Amino acid sequence: MSVLTVVRTATRGRVAPRLAATLSLSARSIHTLPELDYAYDALEPHISGQIMKLHHTKHHQAYVNGLNAAEESYAKAHSPKEQIKLQPALKFNGGGHINHSLFWKNLVPASQGGGQLSAGPLKDAIGADFGGLDALKKKLNTTTAAIQGSGWGWLGYNPNTKKLEIVTTANQDPLLSHLPIIGIDIWEHAFYLQYLNVKPDYLNAIWNVINFKEAERRYVEATK
């Protein structure tokens, strides 16, 4: 089972079990770097082509390589103790692969509708839960910028409250408490070459290339 399959089923409320299944020996497979739906420079000027190429081919590829290596070692482990020692590597690299596979789909060139939230169920939900898109952007940006160190800012759907909520995760931890609708990578490799240490500028710019059609698709799936 591929990580992308796990992500899709996650929006139907089975995040943790599916994640566990993917990282288990029985579901073990060779993970590969997903192709992008756009050229590396297609998100400029908001995200540079240099950042996108390095982010995709170096950083995401490293998580893929690390996950494959960790799963291979897990399969060869001779005791529960050895398997337990491998769990941090599985979590870090598996989370990195899952998060980035979602992140690339989160983005689309401005010329292809990036940053445009059309009338529909997601816009209605954002209005009901945050008071509108501008209010959501402000709250998500503020919350994400406040992450100490590296991590992710998320707009997630809470299946218990039936509401959209803002959540953060540390490092490469995948979002398990909510169903991911929009994720923003706040690791330095996602912005530093262009925005240096000014996180707010990066966070403001990325909204110009957010793929709201994909976000709405996830939202509709999550609320079924």
C-alpha positions as CSV (number, residue, x, y, z in Angstrom):
1,M,0.0,0.0,0.0
2,S,1.4,3.4,-1.0
3,V,1.6,6.4,1.3
4,L,-0.7,8.3,-1.0
5,T,-3.3,5.5,-0.5
6,V,-2.9,6.0,3.2
7,V,-3.5,9.7,2.9
8,R,-6.6,9.3,0.8
9,T,-8.1,6.8,3.2
10,A,-7.1,9.1,6.1
11,T,-9.8,11.6,5.0
12,R,-12.4,9.0,5.7
13,G,-11.4,8.9,9.3
14,R,-8.9,6.0,9.5
15,V,-5.7,7.9,9.8
16,A,-4.0,6.1,12.7
17,P,-5.0,2.5,11.7
18,R,-4.0,3.0,8.1
19,L,-0.7,4.7,9.1
20,A,0.1,1.8,11.4
21,A,-0.8,-0.7,8.6
22,T,1.5,1.1,6.2
23,L,4.4,1.0,8.5
24,S,3.8,-2.6,9.5
25,L,5.7,-5.6,8.1
26,S,2.7,-7.0,6.4
27,A,2.1,-3.8,4.4
28,R,5.8,-3.0,3.7
29,S,6.6,-1.8,0.3
30,I,9.2,0.2,-1.6
31,H,8.2,3.9,-1.3
32,T,9.0,6.3,-4.1
33,L,9.2,10.0,-4.6
34,P,5.9,11.2,-6.1
35,E,6.0,13.4,-9.2
36,L,4.8,17.0,-9.0
37,D,1.9,18.2,-11.0
38,Y,3.7,21.4,-12.0
39,A,7.2,22.5,-12.9
40,Y,9.6,23.5,-10.1
41,D,9.4,27.2,-11.1
42,A,5.7,27.2,-11.6
43,L,5.0,28.6,-8.2
44,E,7.2,31.7,-8.6
45,P,7.4,34.4,-7.4
46,H,5.8,33.1,-4.3
47,I,8.0,30.0,-3.9
48,S,11.2,29.9,-5.9
49,G,12.1,27.1,-8.3
50,Q,15.4,26.6,-6.5
51,I,13.5,25.9,-3.2
52,M,11.0,23.6,-4.8
53,K,13.7,21.5,-6.6
54,L,15.8,21.1,-3.4
55,H,12.7,20.5,-1.3
56,H,11.4,17.8,-3.6
57,T,14.5,16.0,-4.9
58,K,16.7,16.3,-1.8
59,H,14.6,16.6,1.3
60,H,11.6,14.6,0.4
61,Q,13.8,12.0,-1.3
62,A,15.8,11.7,1.9
63,Y,12.5,10.8,3.8
64,V,11.7,8.2,1.2
65,N,15.2,6.7,1.4
66,G,15.0,6.8,5.2
67,L,11.6,5.1,5.3
68,N,12.6,2.3,3.0
69,A,15.8,1.7,5.0
70,A,13.9,1.7,8.3
71,E,11.3,-0.7,7.0
72,E,14.0,-3.0,5.7
73,S,15.7,-3.0,9.1
74,Y,12.4,-3.5,10.8
75,A,11.7,-6.6,8.7
76,K,15.1,-8.0,9.6
77,A,14.9,-7.3,13.3
78,H,15.2,-10.3,15.5
79,S,13.4,-9.1,18.6
80,P,10.8,-6.6,19.8
81,K,13.5,-4.5,21.4
82,E,15.2,-4.1,18.0
83,Q,11.9,-3.2,16.4
84,I,11.2,-0.6,19.2
85,K,14.5,1.1,18.5
86,L,13.5,1.6,14.9
87,Q,10.1,3.2,15.7
88,P,11.5,6.8,15.8
89,A,13.0,6.4,12.3
90,L,9.8,5.0,11.0
91,K,7.8,7.8,12.5
92,F,10.1,10.6,11.4
93,N,10.7,9.3,7.8
94,G,7.2,7.9,7.4
95,G,5.7,11.2,8.6
96,G,8.0,13.2,6.3
97,H,6.9,11.1,3.3
98,I,3.2,11.4,4.2
99,N,3.3,15.1,5.0
100,H,5.2,16.1,1.9
101,S,3.1,13.9,-0.4
102,L,0.1,16.0,1.0
103,F,2.0,19.3,0.7
104,W,2.8,19.0,-3.0
105,K,-0.9,18.5,-3.7
106,N,-1.7,21.5,-1.5
107,L,0.0,23.8,-4.0
108,V,-0.9,24.9,-7.5
109,P,0.4,27.8,-9.7
110,A,-1.5,31.1,-9.3
111,S,-2.2,30.9,-13.0
112,Q,-4.1,27.7,-12.5
113,G,-6.3,28.9,-9.7
114,G,-3.8,29.0,-6.8
115,G,-5.0,31.1,-3.9
116,Q,-8.6,31.2,-5.2
117,L,-11.4,29.9,-2.9
118,S,-14.6,29.5,-4.8
119,A,-18.1,29.3,-3.4
120,G,-18.7,25.8,-2.1
121,P,-18.8,23.7,1.1
122,L,-15.2,24.5,2.1
123,K,-15.8,28.3,1.9
124,D,-19.0,27.9,3.8
125,A,-17.2,25.9,6.6
126,I,-14.4,28.4,6.8
127,G,-16.9,31.2,7.1
128,A,-18.8,29.3,9.8
129,D,-15.7,28.2,11.8
130,F,-13.4,31.2,11.4
131,G,-15.5,34.1,10.1
132,G,-14.0,34.1,6.6
133,L,-10.8,33.3,4.7
134,D,-8.9,36.4,5.9
135,A,-9.5,35.4,9.5
136,L,-8.4,31.8,8.8
137,K,-5.2,33.0,7.1
138,K,-4.3,35.3,10.1
139,K,-4.9,32.7,12.7
140,L,-3.2,29.9,10.8
141,N,-0.2,32.1,10.0
142,T,0.1,33.3,13.6
143,T,-0.1,29.8,15.0
144,T,2.3,28.3,12.5
145,A,4.9,31.1,12.9
146,A,4.9,30.4,16.7
147,I,6.1,26.8,16.3
148,Q,9.4,26.5,18.1
149,G,11.9,24.8,15.8
150,S,10.5,22.8,12.9
151,G,7.0,21.5,12.3
152,W,3.8,21.9,10.4
153,G,0.7,24.1,10.6
154,W,-2.5,22.5,9.7
155,L,-6.1,23.3,8.9
156,G,-7.7,20.0,9.9
157,Y,-11.2,18.7,10.3
158,N,-12.1,17.4,13.7
159,P,-14.4,14.4,13.3
160,N,-15.6,14.8,16.9
161,T,-16.5,18.4,16.9
162,K,-17.4,18.4,13.1
163,K,-15.5,21.6,12.7
164,L,-12.4,22.9,11.0
165,E,-9.6,23.6,13.5
166,I,-6.0,24.8,13.4
167,V,-3.5,22.4,14.7
168,T,0.3,22.1,14.7
169,T,2.6,19.1,14.7
170,A,6.3,19.0,15.6
171,N,9.1,17.9,13.3
172,Q,7.7,15.5,10.8
173,D,4.9,14.1,12.9
174,P,1.8,13.4,10.7
175,L,-1.5,14.8,11.7
176,L,-3.4,12.1,13.4
177,S,-5.9,13.9,15.7
178,H,-7.6,15.6,12.7
179,L,-8.2,14.9,9.0
180,P,-5.7,17.1,7.1
181,I,-7.2,19.7,4.8
182,I,-4.3,22.2,4.3
183,G,-0.8,21.7,5.6
184,I,2.0,24.3,5.7
185,D,5.6,23.2,6.0
186,I,7.5,25.5,8.4
187,W,10.8,23.7,8.2
188,E,13.6,26.1,7.1
189,H,14.2,24.1,4.0
190,A,10.7,25.2,2.8
191,F,11.5,28.9,2.8
192,Y,14.9,30.0,4.0
193,L,16.7,30.4,0.6
194,Q,14.1,32.9,-0.4
195,Y,12.7,34.4,2.8
196,L,15.6,34.0,5.1
197,N,14.4,34.0,8.7
198,V,11.3,36.1,8.0
199,K,8.6,33.3,8.5
200,P,5.7,35.7,8.2
201,D,6.6,36.7,4.7
202,Y,6.7,33.1,3.6
203,L,3.4,32.3,5.3
204,N,1.7,35.3,3.7
205,A,3.1,34.3,0.2
206,I,2.2,30.7,0.3
207,W,-1.6,31.5,0.3
208,N,-1.2,32.7,-3.3
209,V,-0.5,29.1,-4.4
210,I,-2.7,27.1,-2.1
211,N,-4.8,24.6,-4.0
212,F,-8.2,25.2,-2.6
213,K,-9.8,22.8,-5.0
214,E,-7.7,20.0,-3.5
215,A,-8.5,21.3,0.0
216,E,-12.2,21.2,-0.7
217,R,-11.9,17.7,-2.1
218,R,-10.3,16.6,1.2
219,Y,-12.9,18.5,3.2
220,V,-15.8,16.8,1.3
221,E,-14.3,13.4,1.8
222,A,-13.7,14.1,5.5
223,T,-17.2,15.1,6.1
224,K,-18.8,12.1,4.4
